């Protein structure tokens, strides 16, 4: 059974459409004969789409043969027409027009006399482009389609519609047409334009697919992800072509229209890149409204909320310390998770927090953080934040190193670091006026053997680098005065009691040091260029005799002046 209704529901038009169902409303001349101006011949059609085939029949009684041309000239019927042949009374000829345009069928009585006008007869033929009917279909609830006709955009007088369910109609298209399908489903609708006087079979049939639906399907947001400070991505269940969609936003003062969503360009997701967004401090609510194309029925999705998230404070002392802020919608809120490197780190039951503290024992315990929650079945993810990346992380300074002279070198001992060590950095001030980096080491002890000649005072400062490459501030300085006055003992007793067992000068830094020891007959007993070493009382691997010995010592002082000293001492056994 056919089911139609008019947009405005007028009873008179409803009655007319009932007649349409019986095929009685519009009578179209499908195969009428069109007479030429003088009636010398008739044509099956004088109007149609490109591909129009016309058949002309000689109808002039007793005139004999007439010459004919299907693409003749109206202005110069005889001279401007390329005649294709002749035909006699009662016979017919056919021709197909493949291109749009206005054409003139011209026949000439070659046996007649008089003017050109007296000897010719003409019929005008109009051929229009074969184009789709200007019909727009809109889906309505209750399994209904609304067809709207824009007759100014096509040449047709009427339209033949087949609805794909066995029903069809011919309509003049002067008013919108509603058609109710018996059930939900996808139907192929065929449409053909027709003419009141003309050949419509040369016009193509065009098809569209239409999905009938009873109720508007409720849209569903599935995910909200903050991608940057001004960009948010939304995901949702696939949009249906038969519905219109509108995205709304809540900036804190209620929902307002943001933008339409297109099933063809954004079928399942959309990225909102908006300079007015500030996703680290503000959260936003979103929902989708679905409406049938007739604007008679709508459905609204559950609301989802983005998460505003930021690291509001960073500091380093004995630990790496962070302060975090977050906020999201409180409606139907349950819990929110803080994730570190995509793993759940901590769960909170509050939808917002300010300056929430977190501490980490070492740099490797840090990572990339973001918040995640699920509200109304919608997963929401904040922007990702990595701490200590906007500026170099400076670790707290260590105490100064312990320094001690050991002969011609200086031994350094470094304090323990606050965090796992990468390496120590040692700065030294010697003969140069400023501190310079002199070496790096991963050991807590170091022997400095590279002291420049002429150094009278030496100072050290240290820093360190942790295992992530973060560097500390520089420590305070630790200094030593390097004496150039010799402390020479006047006796020693090499008896193995660890007390005064060597003849050795006092600790100090001596450049170009030389020490020679002689017995009282002038024999060289011992020679050394290392001020850290002394004579143990042996000569040629045998204990030397007790008695008096002589020494000669030379070196360069801090001013690079040569200092020499000689004297005697006693070896006691």
C-alpha positions in Angstrom: 0.0 0.0 0.0 1.4 3.5 -0.9 1.9 5.9 2.0 2.5 9.6 1.2 2.0 12.8 3.1 2.5 16.5 2.3 4.6 18.8 4.3 1.8 21.0 5.4 -0.8 18.3 5.6 -3.5 20.0 3.5 -6.5 17.6 3.1 -6.9 18.6 -0.6 -3.3 17.7 -1.4 -3.6 14.5 0.6 -6.5 13.5 -1.6 -4.5 14.3 -4.7 -1.6 12.1 -3.6 -4.1 9.3 -3.0 -5.0 9.6 -6.7 -1.2 9.5 -7.5 -1.0 6.1 -5.9 -3.6 5.0 -8.5 -1.6 6.7 -11.3 -4.4 9.2 -12.1 -2.9 12.5 -11.2 -0.5 13.4 -14.0 -1.0 12.4 -17.5 2.1 12.7 -19.6 2.1 12.6 -23.4 4.5 9.7 -23.9 4.1 9.2 -27.7 2.2 12.2 -29.1 2.7 13.3 -32.6 3.9 16.9 -33.0 3.0 18.7 -36.2 5.3 21.0 -38.1 4.4 24.7 -38.7 2.5 24.0 -41.9 1.6 20.4 -41.2 3.7 18.9 -44.0 5.1 16.4 -41.5 4.8 15.1 -38.0 7.5 14.2 -35.4 7.2 11.8 -32.5 8.9 14.4 -30.2 10.2 17.9 -30.3 11.7 17.9 -26.7 13.9 15.6 -24.7 17.3 14.8 -23.2 20.4 14.4 -25.3 20.2 11.0 -27.0 16.7 12.0 -28.2 15.6 10.0 -31.2 12.8 11.5 -33.3 10.8 10.0 -36.2 9.3 12.2 -38.8 6.4 11.2 -41.1 5.5 12.8 -44.4 1.8 13.9 -44.0 1.3 16.4 -46.9 -1.3 14.9 -49.2 -0.5 14.9 -52.9 2.8 16.9 -52.6 5.1 14.1 -53.8 8.6 13.8 -52.4 9.9 16.3 -49.8 13.6 16.8 -49.0 14.4 16.7 -45.3 17.3 17.9 -43.0 17.4 17.3 -39.2 19.9 20.1 -38.5 18.6 22.8 -40.7 18.7 26.6 -40.6 15.6 28.6 -39.5 17.0 31.8 -41.0 18.0 30.2 -44.4 16.0 27.0 -44.7 17.1 26.1 -48.2 20.6 27.5 -48.5 21.6 26.8 -44.9 20.4 23.2 -44.5 22.3 20.1 -45.3 19.6 17.9 -46.7 19.9 14.2 -45.9 17.5 12.8 -48.5 13.8 12.7 -49.5 10.7 10.9 -48.4 7.3 10.4 -49.8 3.8 10.7 -48.4 3.2 8.2 -45.5 6.9 7.3 -45.1 9.1 8.1 -42.1 12.8 8.9 -41.3 14.5 8.9 -37.9 17.4 10.8 -36.3 19.2 10.9 -32.9 20.4 14.1 -31.3 23.5 13.4 -29.2 24.3 16.9 -28.0 22.2 19.4 -26.2 20.9 22.4 -28.2 18.1 23.8 -30.3 17.7 22.2 -33.7 15.4 22.8 -36.7 13.9 20.0 -38.9 13.5 21.5 -42.4 11.6 19.9 -45.3 11.5 21.4 -48.8 9.1 20.9 -51.7 11.6 20.9 -54.6 8.9 20.7 -57.2 7.0 23.7 -55.9 7.3 27.3 -57.0 7.3 30.6 -55.1 9.5 32.0 -52.4 11.7 29.9 -50.0 9.1 30.4 -47.3 6.4 29.0 -49.6 8.5 25.9 -50.4 9.6 25.0 -46.8 8.2 23.8 -43.5 10.0 23.8 -40.1 9.7 22.1 -36.7 11.9 23.3 -33.8 13.4 20.6 -31.6 14.9 21.3 -28.1 17.5 18.9 -26.7 18.5 19.4 -23.0 21.4 18.0 -21.1 20.8 14.6 -19.6 21.2 15.6 -15.9 20.1 14.3 -12.6 16.8 15.6 -11.3 17.3 18.4 -8.7 15.9 16.4 -5.8 17.2 16.5 -2.3 16.3 13.7 0.2 16.2 14.2 3.9 15.9 11.4 6.5 13.2 11.7 9.1 12.3 9.6 12.0 9.5 7.0 11.8 11.0 5.5 8.6 10.2 8.6 6.6 12.1 10.4 3.8 11.3 14.0 2.7 12.0 14.8 -1.0 12.4 18.4 -2.0 12.4 19.5 -5.6 14.4 22.5 -6.9 12.8 22.8 -10.3 14.8 25.9 -11.2 17.9 23.7 -11.4 16.7 21.2 -13.9 14.6 21.2 -17.1 11.9 18.7 -16.0 8.2 19.2 -15.7 7.6 16.2 -13.5 9.4 13.3 -11.9 9.0 9.6 -11.8 10.1 8.2 -8.3 10.5 4.5 -7.5 11.1 4.1 -3.7 12.8 0.7 -3.8 10.0 -1.1 -1.9 7.8 -1.8 -4.9 6.0 1.6 -4.8 6.4 4.5 -7.3 4.9 7.8 -8.0 4.9 10.6 -10.7 4.8 14.0 -9.2 5.0 17.6 -10.5 7.5 18.5 -7.8 5.8 21.7 -6.8 5.7 20.8 -3.1 7.9 18.6 -0.8 6.9 15.0 -0.7 7.1 12.7 2.4 7.1 9.0 2.0 6.8 6.5 4.9 8.7 3.2 4.5 7.1 0.1 6.0 10.2 -0.8 8.0 13.7 0.2 8.8 16.4 -0.6 6.2 18.4 0.7 3.3 16.4 1.3 0.0 17.6 2.3 -3.5 15.5 5.2 -4.8 15.3 5.7 -8.6 14.5 9.1 -10.0 13.8 10.2 -13.6 12.9 13.6 -14.9 10.0 13.8 -17.4 8.5 16.4 -19.8 4.8 17.2 -20.3 5.4 17.2 -24.1 8.5 15.4 -25.0 10.5 12.2 -24.9 11.6 11.3 -21.3 13.0 7.8 -22.2 16.2 9.5 -23.5 16.7 10.8 -19.9 18.7 8.7 -17.6 17.5 7.2 -14.3 19.5 8.2 -11.2 19.7 6.3 -8.0 20.4 7.2 -4.3 20.5 4.9 -1.3 18.4 5.8 1.7 18.4 4.3 5.1 15.1 4.4 6.8 15.1 4.6 10.6 12.4 4.6 13.2 14.2 6.5 16.0 17.3 8.8 16.1 20.3 6.8 17.3 21.8 8.3 20.4 25.5 9.3 19.7 28.2 8.2 22.1 31.5 9.9 22.9 34.1 7.3 23.6 37.4 9.2 24.2 38.7 12.7 24.9 42.4 13.2 24.6 44.3 16.5 25.1 47.0 16.6 22.6 48.6 20.0 23.3 47.8 23.3 25.1 45.3 24.3 22.3 44.3 20.9 20.8 41.8 18.2 21.9 40.9 15.0 20.1 37.4 13.5 20.4 36.4 10.0 19.4 32.9 8.7 19.1 30.8 5.9 17.7 30.4 6.2 13.8 28.1 9.0 12.6 25.2 8.0 10.4 24.8 9.7 7.0 21.1 10.0 7.5 21.5 12.2 10.6 22.8 15.7 11.3 25.2 16.2 14.2 26.2 19.2 16.3 29.1 19.3 18.7 28.6 21.4 21.8 31.1 22.6 24.4 30.9 23.7 28.0 33.5 26.2 29.0 32.1 26.6 32.5 28.9 28.5 31.8 26.8 25.8 30.2 26.8 24.0 26.9 26.9 26.0 23.7 27.2 25.2 20.0 30.7 24.7 18.8 30.6 23.2 15.3 28.7 20.6 13.1 30.2 17.2 12.7 30.1 15.6 9.2 29.7 11.8 8.8 31.7 12.0 5.6 34.7 14.1 6.8 34.8 13.2 10.5 33.0 9.8 10.7 34.5 8.6 14.0 36.8 11.4 15.4 37.6 15.1 15.2 40.6 17.1 16.3 39.7 20.5 17.8 42.6 22.9 17.4 41.4 26.1 19.0 43.7 29.0 20.1 41.3 29.9 22.8 41.9 26.6 24.6 44.2 26.4 27.6 44.2 22.7 28.3 46.8 22.8 31.1 44.6 25.1 33.4 41.0 24.7 32.1 38.9 21.6 31.4 36.1 21.5 28.9 32.9 19.5 28.6 31.7 18.1 25.3 28.5 16.4 24.0 27.0 15.5 20.6 23.5 16.2 19.5 22.0 14.0 16.7 19.0 15.2 14.8 17.0 13.8 11.9 17.4 15.8 8.7 13.8 16.9 9.0 14.5 18.5 12.4 11.6 16.6 14.0 13.5 14.4 16.4 16.9 14.5 18.2 19.0 12.7 20.7 21.9 13.9 22.9 25.0 12.0 24.0 26.3 11.7 27.6 28.7 14.6 28.4 32.4 14.0 28.6 35.1 16.2 30.1 38.8 16.9 29.2 41.4 16.9 32.0 43.4 20.0 32.8 46.9 18.9 34.0 50.1 20.7 34.7 53.3 20.4 36.8 53.2 23.6 38.8 56.4 23.3 40.7 59.9 21.6 40.4 62.7 21.5 42.9 65.7 19.4 43.8 67.2 19.1 47.3 67.7 15.6 48.8 65.0 14.4 46.4 63.4 15.4 43.1 60.2 17.2 44.2 57.2 18.0 42.0 53.9 19.8 42.5 51.0 18.9 40.2 47.6 20.5 39.4 44.6 18.8 37.8 40.9 19.3 37.3 38.0 17.7 35.4 34.2 17.4 35.5 32.7 16.5 38.8 29.5 15.1 37.4 29.4 11.3 37.8 33.1 11.4 38.8 34.6 8.4 40.6 38.4 8.2 40.5 41.3 9.6 38.4 44.6 8.0 37.8 48.1 9.5 37.5 50.2 7.5 35.1 54.0 7.5 34.7 55.4 6.2 31.5 52.0 4.7 30.6 51.8 2.7 33.9 49.4 3.5 36.7 51.4 5.4 39.4 48.7 6.6 41.8 44.9 6.8 42.1 42.9 9.7 43.5 39.2 10.2 44.4 39.1 13.9 43.9 38.3 15.5 40.5 40.7 18.5 41.2 43.8 19.2 43.1 46.3 22.1 43.5 50.0 21.7 44.3 49.8 18.0 45.0 53.3 17.0 46.1 55.4 14.1 44.8 59.0 13.1 45.6 61.4 10.9 43.8 64.7 9.5 45.2 66.6 9.8 42.0 66.4 11.1 38.4 65.7 7.7 36.9 62.5 7.5 38.9 61.1 10.4 37.0 59.3 10.0 33.7 56.4 11.3 31.5 53.2 11.9 33.5 49.6 12.2 32.5 46.1 11.8 34.1 43.3 9.5 33.0 39.7 9.0 34.1 36.5 7.5 32.8 33.2 9.5 33.2 29.9 8.3 31.7 31.8 5.5 29.8 34.1 8.1 28.2 37.8 7.7 28.6 39.5 11.1 29.1 43.3 11.6 28.9 45.2 14.7 29.8 48.2 16.3 28.1 51.6 14.5 28.9 54.1 16.4 31.1 57.8 15.7 31.5 59.4 17.5 34.5 62.7 19.2 34.5 62.8 19.7 30.7 62.1 23.4 30.2 65.4 24.4 31.9 68.5 22.5 33.0 68.1 20.7 36.3 70.7 22.0 38.8 71.5 19.6 41.7 72.5 21.0 45.2 76.2 21.7 45.8 78.4 19.3 47.7 80.7 20.3 50.6 84.3 21.1 49.6 86.8 18.3 49.0 89.4 17.2 51.5 92.9 18.0 50.2 96.2 16.9 51.6 99.8 17.1 50.4 101.6 13.8 49.8 105.1 14.6 48.8 105.0 16.2 45.4 101.4 15.4 44.8 98.0 16.3 46.4 95.5 13.7 47.4 91.8 14.7 47.1 88.9 13.0 48.8 85.4 13.8 47.7 82.2 13.8 49.8 79.4 11.5 48.9 76.8 12.7 46.4 73.1 13.2 47.1 72.0 11.1 44.1 73.6 8.2 42.2 76.9 9.4 40.8 77.8 9.8 37.2 81.1 11.6 37.8 82.8 14.3 39.8 84.0 17.5 38.1 87.2 19.0 39.7 88.0 22.7 39.3 91.5 24.1 40.3 93.0 27.5 40.8 96.8 27.5 40.7 99.0 30.0 39.0 96.1 31.1 36.9 93.8 33.7 38.5 90.5 31.8 38.0 89.2 28.2 38.5 89.5 25.9 35.6 88.2 22.4 35.1 91.1 20.0 35.4 89.7 16.5 35.4 86.6 14.3 35.9 86.4 11.1 37.8 83.9 8.6 39.0 86.1 7.7 42.0 85.8 9.3 45.5 89.6 9.7 45.6 92.0 11.4 43.2 95.7 12.2 43.1 96.6 15.4 41.4 100.0 15.1 39.8 99.7 18.0 37.4 100.4 20.9 39.6 102.1 23.7 37.6 105.6 24.8 38.6 105.7 28.0 40.7 102.3 27.3 42.5 102.4 28.9 45.9 98.8 28.2 46.8 96.4 25.8 45.3 92.6 25.7 45.6 89.9 23.1 44.6 86.2 23.2 44.0 84.0 20.3 42.9 80.6 19.6 41.2 79.1 16.4 40.1 76.9 14.9 37.4 74.2 12.3 38.2 73.3 9.3 36.1 70.8 11.4 34.0 73.4 14.1 33.2 72.1 16.7 35.6 75.0 18.8 37.1 75.2 20.2 40.6 76.2 23.6 41.7 79.9 24.1 42.5 81.1 23.6 46.1 83.0 26.1 48.2 86.7 26.1 47.8 89.4 24.1 49.7 92.9 25.6 49.6 96.5 24.7 50.6 99.6 26.9 50.9 102.5 25.1 49.2 105.6 25.8 51.4 109.0 26.3 49.7 111.0 26.3 53.0 112.7 22.9 53.6 112.2 21.0 56.8 115.3 18.8 57.0 115.8 16.5 60.0 119.2 16.4 61.8 119.0 12.7 62.6 117.0 9.5 61.9 116.9 5.9 63.1 115.9 3.3 60.6 115.0 0.6 63.1 111.6 -0.3 61.8 109.5 1.3 64.6 107.7 3.5 62.1 109.0 6.5 63.8 111.6 8.6 61.9 112.7 5.6 59.9 113.7 7.7 56.8 115.8 10.8 56.2 113.1 12.8 54.4 112.2 16.5 54.0 108.9 17.8 55.3 105.8 17.7 53.1 105.7 20.3 50.3 105.6 21.0 46.6 109.1 21.5 45.2 109.7 22.0 41.5 112.8 20.4 39.9 113.7 18.8 43.2 117.1 17.1 43.6 118.6 15.5 46.8 122.0 13.9 47.1 123.5 12.2 50.3 127.2 11.5 50.8 129.3 9.8 53.4 132.0 11.8 55.1 134.5 10.6 52.5 132.4 12.1 49.7 131.0 8.9 48.3 127.4 9.3 46.9 125.2 7.1 49.0 121.6 8.2 47.8 120.1 10.4 45.0 116.4 11.3 44.4 114.3 13.8 42.4 111.1 12.9 44.3 110.5 15.0 47.5 108.0 12.5 48.7 110.7 9.8 49.0 113.4 9.6 51.6 116.7 7.6 52.4 116.0 4.4 54.4 119.6 4.1 55.6 120.7 1.3 53.1 123.6 1.5 50.8 123.9 -1.1 48.1 121.2 -3.2 49.8 123.1 -3.2 53.0 122.5 -1.1 56.2 124.9 1.8 56.2 127.0 2.5 59.3 125.9 4.8 62.0 127.5 8.2 61.9 127.4 11.6 60.2 126.3 12.0 56.6 126.1 15.1 54.3 123.2 16.2 52.1 122.8 18.6 49.2 119.3 19.7 48.1 118.2 22.0 45.3 114.7 23.1 43.9 112.8 26.0 42.4 110.6 28.1 44.7 107.2 29.7 43.8 109.0 32.5 42.0 111.0 29.9 40.0 114.2 30.9 41.8 116.8 28.2 42.4 117.1 27.3 46.1 120.0 25.2 47.3 120.8 23.9 50.8 123.4 21.6 52.3 124.3 20.2 55.8 124.8 17.2 57.8 122.7 14.7 59.8 123.3 11.7 62.0 122.3 8.1 61.2 121.6 6.3 64.5 121.3 2.5 64.8 
